[in-house]
Amino acid sequence: MNGKVELISLSAYARLRGVAKSAVSKAVSEGRISTINGKIDPKVADVQWAQNTRARADSKKGGGDLDFDSEATDAPVATSETPAATTGKGARYDNSRAHREEFAAKQQELDYQIKAGKYVDAAELEAEVFRRERMVRDAMLGMCVKAAPELATISDAFELELRLTAYVRAALKDLVAAQ
């Protein structure tokens, strides 16, 4: 090798990779590819692209399947055994994307659970609980009105307990029948 670095424009590198210039510009702005005075060293950029760019699921182009000369750079090429990037903007991008995909998967799971009837609307549940508690309160207060005249004449504590228990049971039985 002659020791001289050959630099090319972002557009020329995009043509070389077979991608849009905007993809190269985005990679540069995110720090996944380095530049020298606005130009790109294609050999170094190829290694950086392979290490720091994750291929889209619907893309036919892979990010790390290029063959490089060993004298092009000392930077290791990402393989399936080694993670692409563990620090820097590339790692933040990967972490952000993983977080977004995990959130989307959880959202889909929740939507499925709701459609399957495993979850209910909290507002509907609160309204139903309020309605049922109101029915219990009204039944208990109504029981007192019915029982008071009869219970007022009873002087034996055991007899009073039996009659009061009968009124409570009757009120509870009416509540169960009303639902």
C-alpha positions as CSV (number, residue, x, y, z in Angstrom):
1,M,0.0,0.0,0.0
2,N,1.3,3.5,-0.8
3,G,0.4,4.9,2.7
4,K,-1.8,7.6,1.2
5,V,-5.5,7.7,2.3
6,E,-8.0,8.0,-0.5
7,L,-11.0,10.2,0.5
8,I,-14.3,10.3,-1.4
9,S,-17.5,12.3,-1.0
10,L,-20.5,11.1,0.8
11,S,-22.4,10.7,-2.5
12,A,-19.6,8.6,-4.0
13,Y,-19.5,6.4,-0.9
14,A,-23.3,6.0,-1.1
15,R,-23.0,4.8,-4.7
16,L,-20.1,2.5,-3.7
17,R,-22.3,0.9,-1.0
18,G,-25.4,0.9,-3.1
19,V,-27.4,3.0,-0.5
20,A,-29.0,6.4,-0.5
21,K,-26.9,9.4,0.2
22,S,-29.3,10.2,3.1
23,A,-28.4,6.9,4.7
24,V,-24.7,7.8,4.6
25,S,-25.4,11.3,5.9
26,K,-27.4,9.9,8.7
27,A,-24.7,7.4,9.6
28,V,-22.1,10.3,9.7
29,S,-24.4,12.5,11.8
30,E,-25.0,9.7,14.3
31,G,-21.3,9.0,14.6
32,R,-21.5,5.5,13.0
33,I,-19.1,6.6,10.3
34,S,-16.2,9.0,10.7
35,T,-15.2,11.7,8.2
36,I,-12.0,13.7,7.5
37,N,-12.8,17.3,6.5
38,G,-16.2,16.1,5.2
39,K,-14.8,13.3,3.1
40,I,-14.8,9.5,3.8
41,D,-12.1,6.9,3.7
42,P,-14.1,4.1,2.1
43,K,-12.0,1.3,3.7
44,V,-12.4,2.6,7.2
45,A,-16.0,3.5,6.6
46,D,-16.8,0.0,5.4
47,V,-15.5,-1.4,8.7
48,Q,-17.4,1.2,10.7
49,W,-20.6,0.6,8.7
50,A,-20.3,-3.1,9.4
51,Q,-19.7,-2.6,13.1
52,N,-22.2,0.2,13.8
53,T,-25.1,-0.2,11.4
54,R,-27.8,-2.8,11.9
55,A,-29.5,-4.0,8.7
56,R,-33.3,-3.4,8.6
57,A,-35.4,-6.6,8.8
58,D,-36.9,-5.9,5.4
59,S,-33.6,-5.1,3.8
60,K,-31.8,-7.5,1.4
61,K,-28.5,-5.8,2.3
62,G,-26.6,-7.0,5.3
63,G,-24.5,-4.7,7.5
64,G,-21.6,-7.0,8.3
65,D,-21.0,-9.4,5.4
66,L,-18.3,-7.5,3.5
67,D,-14.8,-8.9,2.9
68,F,-11.9,-6.6,3.9
69,D,-8.1,-6.6,3.4
70,S,-6.3,-7.2,6.7
71,E,-4.1,-4.1,6.0
72,A,-7.1,-1.8,5.6
73,T,-7.5,-1.2,9.3
74,D,-6.7,-2.8,12.6
75,A,-10.3,-2.4,13.8
76,P,-12.1,-5.8,14.3
77,V,-15.0,-6.7,12.0
78,A,-18.3,-7.5,13.7
79,T,-19.3,-11.1,13.5
80,S,-22.2,-13.2,14.8
81,E,-20.0,-14.1,17.8
82,T,-19.1,-10.6,18.8
83,P,-21.5,-7.7,19.4
84,A,-21.3,-4.8,16.9
85,A,-20.7,-1.9,19.3
86,T,-20.9,-1.6,23.0
87,T,-20.3,2.1,23.5
88,G,-20.9,5.3,21.6
89,K,-23.7,6.5,19.4
90,G,-24.1,3.1,17.7
91,A,-24.8,1.4,21.0
92,R,-27.3,4.1,22.0
93,Y,-29.0,3.6,18.7
94,D,-29.1,-0.2,19.2
95,N,-30.4,0.2,22.8
96,S,-33.0,2.7,21.7
97,R,-34.2,0.5,18.9
98,A,-34.3,-2.6,21.1
99,H,-36.3,-0.6,23.7
100,R,-38.7,0.6,21.1
101,E,-39.2,-2.9,19.7
102,E,-39.7,-4.4,23.2
103,F,-42.3,-1.7,23.9
104,A,-44.1,-2.4,20.7
105,A,-44.1,-6.2,21.5
106,K,-45.6,-5.5,25.0
107,Q,-48.2,-3.2,23.5
108,Q,-49.3,-5.9,21.0
109,E,-49.4,-8.4,23.8
110,L,-51.6,-6.0,25.9
111,D,-53.9,-5.4,22.9
112,Y,-54.3,-9.1,22.5
113,Q,-55.0,-9.7,26.2
114,I,-57.7,-6.9,26.1
115,K,-59.3,-8.4,23.0
116,A,-59.2,-11.9,24.6
117,G,-61.2,-10.5,27.5
118,K,-58.5,-10.9,30.2
119,Y,-58.5,-7.2,31.1
120,V,-61.4,-4.8,31.7
121,D,-61.7,-1.0,31.6
122,A,-60.9,0.4,35.0
123,A,-63.6,3.1,34.7
124,E,-66.2,0.4,34.0
125,L,-65.0,-1.7,36.9
126,E,-65.1,1.3,39.3
127,A,-68.7,2.1,38.2
128,E,-69.8,-1.5,38.7
129,V,-68.1,-1.7,42.2
130,F,-69.8,1.6,43.2
131,R,-73.2,0.3,42.0
132,R,-72.9,-2.9,43.9
133,E,-71.7,-1.2,47.1
134,R,-74.6,1.2,46.9
135,M,-77.0,-1.8,46.6
136,V,-75.4,-3.4,49.8
137,R,-75.7,-0.1,51.7
138,D,-79.4,0.4,50.6
139,A,-80.2,-3.3,51.5
140,M,-78.7,-3.0,55.0
141,L,-80.4,0.4,55.7
142,G,-83.7,-1.0,54.4
143,M,-83.4,-4.0,56.7
144,C,-83.1,-1.8,59.7
145,V,-86.4,0.0,58.8
146,K,-88.2,-3.4,58.4
147,A,-86.7,-5.0,61.5
148,A,-86.9,-2.1,64.0
149,P,-90.6,-2.5,65.0
150,E,-90.3,-6.2,65.6
151,L,-87.0,-6.1,67.3
152,A,-88.1,-3.3,69.7
153,T,-90.5,-5.6,71.5
154,I,-87.9,-8.4,72.1
155,S,-86.2,-8.3,75.5
156,D,-84.3,-11.6,75.4
157,A,-80.8,-11.1,73.9
158,F,-80.6,-14.6,72.3
159,E,-84.0,-14.1,70.6
160,L,-82.9,-10.7,69.4
161,E,-79.7,-12.1,67.9
162,L,-81.7,-14.9,66.1
163,R,-84.2,-12.4,64.6
164,L,-81.5,-9.9,63.6
165,T,-79.4,-12.7,61.9
166,A,-82.6,-13.8,60.0
167,Y,-83.1,-10.2,58.7
168,V,-79.4,-9.9,57.7
169,R,-79.6,-13.3,55.9
170,A,-82.8,-12.3,54.1
171,A,-81.2,-9.0,53.0
172,L,-78.1,-10.7,51.7
173,K,-80.2,-13.4,49.9
174,D,-82.1,-10.6,48.1
175,L,-78.8,-9.0,47.1
176,V,-77.6,-12.2,45.5
177,A,-80.9,-12.7,43.7
178,A,-80.8,-9.1,42.3
179,Q,-77.5,-9.7,40.6
